Amino acid sequence: MPDFVDEAVLHIKAGDGGHGCASIHREKFKPLGGPDGGNGGRGGDVVLEVDPQAATLLDYQRRPHRKARNGTPGQGGHRSGANGDDLVLPVPDGTVVTTPDGEPIADLVGAGTRLVIARGGSGGLGNAALASAKRKAPGFALKGEEGESLDVRMEIKTIADAGLVGFPSAGKSSLIAALSAARPKIADYPFTTLVPNLGVVEAGAVQYVVADVPGLIPGASEGRGLGLAFLRHVERCSTLVHVLDCATYEQGRDPISDLDAIEAELAAYGARTGVDLSDRPRIVVLNKVDVPDGRELAEFVTPMLHERGLKVVAVSAATREGLRELAFAMGELVDAARAARPVPEPTRVVLRPRELGETPFEVVALGDNTFRVRGDKPARWVRQTDFANEEAVGYLADRLNRLGIEEALAKAGATEGAEVYIGAEDDSVVFDWDPSIDAGHIPIGPRGTDSRLG
């Protein structure tokens, strides 16, 4: 398996919240010690964080299932459960996070950038926290909520200022090695470079990052060679540098036809992805002029390239001829692109409180005396309820009544015995509605029971 992987699908599960504890303080000579059950701990979040040391998504391709720790249950003696540890997943700079369908979620750029991709579930309240003037010693506690779970697709788009594009063996890796401290693999056969190589170049006061994009051949935008896998790394480059081989002996190739072929692939990729690369400034590098035939060919095609309005630099990575001029030419375009970028506005958090009179739920008629209650709050309350405990079920009924669901069902035309669905569409809890039961009265009886449900 290759060491460099720039795409991965991750299956994420945040930690579940711990259940609350139903406990009564018991001590000699203190028969009425009162409830002392602690709350459950919060489940851990799953966090994506940009790590400068991370360079690949290989580990996530090998182990795509990741889960944060659960919170622990509460205990008696007012001891709350421990919170689950967050799961921090390091990702490379320039990682784009989307849904499996391609809907954007986040673009993680800059060391230390963090994204909480899945939030842990809240811990359930213990009976000490549920005690009130009317219900002095609850015989139940609330269950912890499940953490969020989702699938995400991650894709690396290399962070570089200038991108070297060209045919295999045109000398892109050799140029990066000559211009910077990067040491990519260099050999005399096509597709030597299997991963984008990055190098830092200094040109006077300007420091910038150069990347070579491997495997571009005719048809690359449609999947031929390696181009489709790595064309995305061109998207963030503000400057494109065409590296043209002036010493190739391959039949049917010359600098002009190579330039046209690569430009056609860039245009086809832009049409396919919606990323317009036509407005990026270009530099043409005529490489391998240390070869006599290469110098003659470079001198022959330079006027043709000037007619197209292109900046042309003749270089030799082997003898370092023209490298200083190339470094400053790229630095000038990169510096201009940086100056033209708009100043980012500070992030503002906008709080939008719920409008007065807006109900946190809705009642939808499904058919003959059958209704569904939709809303985050009722669904969350149902998930927190221990349906094996009658008192907990009665407490849920009281909460739903205070929210106004009983009144809303009556207005919707529900009659005695109506089936009421609350919760997720595929995992709902079904209630038989009885409007004659007093949902506002808390009966006195043994803990864990409710005479209204007998």
Salt bridges, closest charged atoms under 4 A:
ASP6 OD2 - ARG232 NH1 2.61
ASP6 OD2 - HIS233 NE2 3.04
GLU7 OE2 - ARG153 NH2 2.13
GLU7 OE1 - ARG232 NH2 3.38
ASP16 OD1 - LYS13 NZ 2.57
GLU27 OE1 - HIS25 NE2 2.89
ASP36 OD2 - HIS25 ND1 3.76
ASP45 OD1 - ARG42 NH1 3.45
GLU49 OE1 - ARG114 NH1 3.21
ASP59 OD2 - ARG63 NH2 3.39
ASP59 OD2 - ARG66 NH2 3.07
ASP86 OD1 - ARG42 NH2 3.80
ASP107 OD1 - ARG236 NH2 2.73
GLU145 OE1 - ARG383 NH2 3.06
ASP151 OD1 - HIS11 ND1 2.86
GLU155 OE1 - ARG153 NH1 2.99
GLU155 OE2 - ARG232 NE 2.90
ASP161 OD2 - ARG338 NH2 2.94
GLU235 OE1 - LYS157 NZ 2.75
ASP245 OD2 - LYS288 NZ 3.15
GLU250 OE1 - ARG253 NH1 3.04
ASP258 OD2 - ARG253 NH2 2.80
ASP260 OD1 - ARG308 NH1 2.75
GLU263 OE2 - HIS242 NE2 2.80
GLU263 OE2 - ARG282 NE 2.93
ASP279 OD1 - ARG280 NE 3.80
GLU321 OE1 - ARG295 NH2 2.73
GLU358 OE2 - ARG354 NH1 3.72
GLU391 OE2 - ARG135 NH1 3.43
ASP398 OD2 - ARG135 NH2 3.27
ASP398 OD1 - ARG452 NH1 3.09
GLU407 OE2 - LYS411 NZ 3.47
GLU425 OE1 - ARG372 NE 3.60
GLU425 OE2 - ARG374 NE 3.21
ASP450 OD2 - ARG452 NH2 2.80
